[in-house]
Amino acid sequence: MALKRIKYVSRFAEHLTQADVEAIAEVSQRNNAAREVTGVMASSGRLFYQVLEGPAEVVDALYATIVADPRHTDVLHLRSQSDVATRLFPQWSMHLVNLDDASVLRLAPLRELLTAVVELRELSDRMASSLERALAIELK
């Protein structure tokens, strides 16, 4: 069976709490196990980073559901890999990592990386908007 892996980042909806994130992870563990999906979800501040892996059609359908879920905003698809030979997270139907856990010092660089990914996306969006405006002015 061909496996697919999808990675994305998103922001929490305003009303979401850490307890809500933990509840999402619990439900995901049960649902993903039944669908043969594995992965990890990391949270920091109001940000999610998630890796999903499993049968391609199942992962695609799950990702479409996530994109439409009002608990996420600003979903940024980072990468998809089709025909994945092995899973990165075979032992977890969904593992939640709270990157804000101050008691685990090794998480600090991961928190910084997640923040940088989101900041780079925002910079990229601003640069693309500036380019569009400049081209629109130039081509008038």
Secondary structure, DSSP 4 states (H G I P E B T S, - for coil): --EEEEEEEEEEPTT--HHHHHHHHHHHHHHHHHHT-EEEEEEETTEEEEEEEEEHHHHHHHHHHHHH-TTEEEEEEEEEEEEESS-S-TT-SSEEEETT-TT-GGGHHHHHHHHHHHHHHHHHHHHHHHHHHHHHHHT-
